[in-house]
Amino acid sequence: MSIVVDPSAPVGGAGLGPLVVDRSAWGRLRVSGTDRVRFLQGLTTVNVEQLADGAHGWGAILNPKGRVLSVIDVARIGEAFIIACEPVLAESTRALLEKYAVMDDVAFEPITGPAHQVWEDLASVWVAPIIEGEHSAAIAETDHPAELMRIRAGFLRYGADVDDGNFPFETPLATFLDYQKGCYVGQEPVFRVHAQGNSAKVLRGLTIEGGAVIEPGAAVKHPAKDNAGTITSVVVDGTSIRALAYLHRTAWTAGDTVEVAGRPGVIAELPW
């Protein structure tokens, strides 16, 4: 997704946050029932058994091969859990939950109405809870300031930065994987790659010289590998481009210089 810079937007990273991001359109489900903990523990990467009341955690629902079918936030609220996901994932995520809830005592209740997140800074983007209710300062997630913070934090957009061809450990979801957790769908391939330490690619940030927009899908060239990776998301940031890109293991070192569309760029770990 390409975002054209707003002249009033922060330049060069100055003034990032705080932002209030509207989440009213996100899919939200209240999961209740006597089997709710066991059910979600065995289906998601989130260690729901360890969530305290009021706490939340990001994770994924995987297919048996360990690929990401949905990116979700799971919050424990009293005797239920609230699952939230991007609008594009709402129907498929509910379908997945219902598919696996064959013999379990669980119920799924859609939640509608206003909701938002407060991003204080880049470090808070992946930890800010989704809060029910309106906020007068809320902006759309596609507005330039929100898109700039999203990309610089490595906050995933399904269909752009992650899909059913990706493993969670290739993305910032790696931070939230609990390798002490018990079995869940897709666990075996995830644990195997972790044990071997040989992920083929990983999502990184790129700062590319020049403000002309670069389209997602653009190739990344590295001195060690011509076809080093692919751009997934871009946003104009003053006189440069901030981008997310999957880079090959031989070309993902932070600080290395790459080339995108004939322009130099520098690799960074997320967030940056």
C-alpha positions in Angstrom: 0.0 0.0 0.0 1.5 3.4 -1.0 0.7 6.5 1.0 1.4 9.9 -0.3 2.9 12.2 2.3 0.8 14.8 4.0 2.8 18.1 4.1 1.9 18.5 7.8 3.0 15.0 8.7 6.1 14.4 10.8 9.3 14.5 8.9 12.3 12.2 9.4 10.7 10.4 12.4 10.2 13.6 14.4 7.1 13.7 16.6 6.0 10.1 16.1 3.2 9.5 18.6 1.1 9.7 20.5 -1.6 8.7 18.1 -5.1 7.4 18.7 -6.0 4.9 15.9 -9.6 3.9 15.2 -10.3 0.2 15.5 -14.1 0.4 15.2 -14.1 -1.6 12.0 -12.0 -4.4 13.4 -13.5 -7.8 13.9 -14.1 -8.6 17.6 -15.4 -11.8 19.1 -16.2 -12.6 22.7 -15.2 -16.2 23.4 -16.9 -17.8 26.4 -17.8 -21.3 27.6 -16.2 -23.8 30.0 -13.7 -24.9 27.4 -12.6 -21.4 26.3 -9.1 -21.6 27.8 -8.2 -25.1 26.6 -9.8 -24.3 23.1 -7.8 -21.2 22.5 -4.6 -22.6 24.0 -4.7 -25.5 21.5 -5.6 -23.3 18.5 -3.6 -20.1 18.8 0.1 -19.2 19.3 -1.0 -17.1 22.3 -0.4 -18.6 25.8 -3.8 -17.8 27.0 -3.3 -19.8 30.2 -0.8 -17.2 31.3 -2.9 -14.2 30.5 -4.0 -12.3 33.6 -7.5 -10.7 33.8 -7.2 -7.5 31.8 -4.1 -8.6 29.9 -3.8 -9.2 26.2 -1.3 -10.7 23.7 -0.7 -10.8 20.0 -0.4 -14.0 18.1 -1.7 -16.0 15.2 -3.8 -18.9 14.1 -1.8 -21.2 12.0 -2.5 -24.0 9.6 -1.0 -27.4 10.3 2.1 -26.5 8.3 2.8 -23.5 10.5 1.7 -20.8 8.1 -0.2 -17.7 9.3 -4.0 -17.8 8.6 -4.9 -14.9 10.9 -3.1 -12.4 13.1 -5.1 -11.8 16.3 -5.0 -10.0 19.6 -6.4 -12.0 22.5 -7.5 -10.2 25.7 -8.7 -11.9 28.9 -11.7 -10.0 30.3 -13.3 -11.7 33.3 -14.8 -15.1 32.3 -14.2 -14.6 28.6 -11.7 -13.7 26.0 -11.9 -11.0 23.4 -10.3 -11.8 20.0 -9.7 -8.9 17.7 -8.3 -8.8 14.1 -8.2 -6.7 11.0 -11.5 -6.2 9.1 -10.2 -8.3 6.2 -9.7 -11.2 8.6 -13.0 -11.0 10.6 -15.0 -13.6 8.6 -12.2 -16.0 8.0 -11.1 -15.9 11.7 -14.6 -16.6 13.0 -14.9 -19.5 10.4 -11.6 -21.0 11.7 -12.8 -20.8 15.3 -16.1 -22.4 14.5 -14.3 -25.1 12.4 -12.2 -26.3 15.3 -14.9 -25.9 18.0 -16.6 -29.2 17.2 -16.7 -30.8 20.6 -15.8 -27.9 22.8 -18.1 -25.9 25.1 -17.3 -22.5 23.5 -19.5 -19.7 22.2 -18.6 -16.8 19.9 -20.4 -13.5 20.2 -19.6 -10.6 17.8 -18.8 -7.2 19.3 -19.6 -4.0 17.4 -19.3 -0.4 18.2 -16.4 2.1 18.5 -12.9 1.0 19.6 -9.4 2.4 19.4 -5.8 2.0 20.3 -3.4 4.6 21.8 0.1 4.5 20.3 2.3 6.5 22.6 5.5 5.7 20.6 6.9 3.1 18.3 7.5 0.7 21.2 3.9 0.8 22.2 2.4 -0.1 18.8 2.6 -3.9 19.4 1.6 -3.7 23.1 -1.2 -1.1 23.2 -4.6 -2.7 24.1 -7.7 -2.3 21.9 -10.0 -0.1 24.0 -13.8 -0.2 23.7 -15.4 3.2 23.1 -15.0 6.4 21.1 -12.1 8.8 21.3 -12.4 12.3 19.9 -8.8 12.2 18.6 -9.1 8.9 16.8 -7.8 8.8 13.2 -8.2 6.2 10.4 -5.4 3.5 10.3 -4.7 4.5 6.7 -4.1 8.2 7.6 -0.4 9.1 7.0 0.7 9.5 10.6 -0.8 6.1 11.5 0.7 4.4 8.4 4.1 5.9 9.2 4.0 4.6 12.8 2.6 1.2 11.6 5.4 0.6 9.2 8.2 1.9 11.4 6.9 -0.4 14.2 6.6 -3.4 11.8 2.9 -3.7 12.7 1.6 -6.3 10.2 -1.1 -5.7 7.6 -2.5 -9.0 6.5 -2.4 -9.5 2.7 0.5 -7.0 2.5 3.1 -7.9 5.1 2.0 -11.4 6.0 -0.3 -14.1 4.6 -0.8 -17.8 4.5 2.6 -18.2 2.8 4.5 -16.9 5.9 5.6 -18.4 9.1 5.2 -16.3 12.3 8.9 -16.4 13.1 9.6 -14.5 9.9 7.6 -11.5 11.2 7.5 -9.4 14.5 5.1 -12.1 15.8 8.4 -14.0 16.6 8.6 -11.8 19.7 5.4 -13.2 21.1 6.0 -16.9 20.4 6.2 -18.9 23.6 8.4 -21.9 23.0 7.5 -23.3 26.5 3.8 -23.4 25.6 2.1 -26.7 25.0 0.8 -28.1 21.7 -1.3 -26.0 19.3 -2.1 -26.2 15.6 1.0 -25.6 13.5 3.4 -25.8 16.5 5.6 -28.6 15.2 7.1 -26.8 12.1 7.4 -23.6 14.1 9.4 -25.3 16.9 11.5 -27.3 14.4 12.7 -24.2 12.6 13.3 -22.4 15.9 15.4 -25.4 17.1 17.4 -25.4 13.9 17.7 -21.6 13.8 17.4 -21.5 10.0 14.6 -19.2 9.0 15.1 -18.4 5.3 13.8 -14.8 5.5 12.7 -12.2 7.9 10.8 -8.9 7.8 13.1 -5.8 8.1 12.7 -2.1 7.8 14.3 -0.1 5.0 15.1 3.6 4.8 15.4 4.4 1.1 16.8 7.7 -0.3 14.4 9.9 -2.2 10.7 10.7 -1.7 9.4 9.3 -5.0 7.0 6.4 -4.2 8.2 2.8 -4.6 5.5 0.3 -5.1 5.1 -2.8 -3.0 6.6 -5.8 -4.8 9.7 -4.0 -5.8 12.9 -6.1 -5.6 15.6 -5.5 -3.1 19.3 -5.9 -4.2 22.0 -6.6 -1.7 25.8 -6.9 -2.4 25.7 -10.5 -1.3 22.5 -11.4 -3.3 20.9 -9.7 -6.2 17.5 -11.0 -5.5 17.7 -10.4 -1.7 14.0 -9.7 -1.0 10.8 -7.9 -1.8 9.1 -4.7 -0.5 5.7 -5.3 1.2 4.6 -1.9 2.5 5.9 1.7 1.8 5.2 5.2 3.1 6.8 8.5 2.2 8.6 10.1 5.2 9.8 13.6 4.2 12.6 13.2 1.6 12.9 9.4 2.1 10.9 6.2 1.9 10.2 3.9 4.9 9.5 0.4 3.8 9.0 -3.1 5.1 10.6 -5.9 3.2 11.3 -9.6 3.5 15.0 -10.2 3.2 17.0 -13.4 2.7 19.1 -14.7 5.6 22.3 -13.7 3.7 21.1 -10.2 3.3 19.2 -9.1 6.4 22.0 -7.6 8.6 21.0 -4.3 10.1 23.1 -1.4 8.8 23.9 -3.0 5.4 23.2 -1.0 2.3 20.8 -2.3 -0.4 19.4 -1.0 -3.6 15.7 -0.6 -4.5 14.5 0.8 -7.8 18.0 2.1 -8.4 18.1 4.0 -5.1 20.2 3.2 -2.0 18.7 2.1 1.2 19.7 1.0 4.7 18.5 -2.1 6.5 17.1 -1.8 10.1 15.7 -4.1 12.7 12.1 -3.4 13.7 11.1 -1.0 15.1 13.3 1.7 13.7 
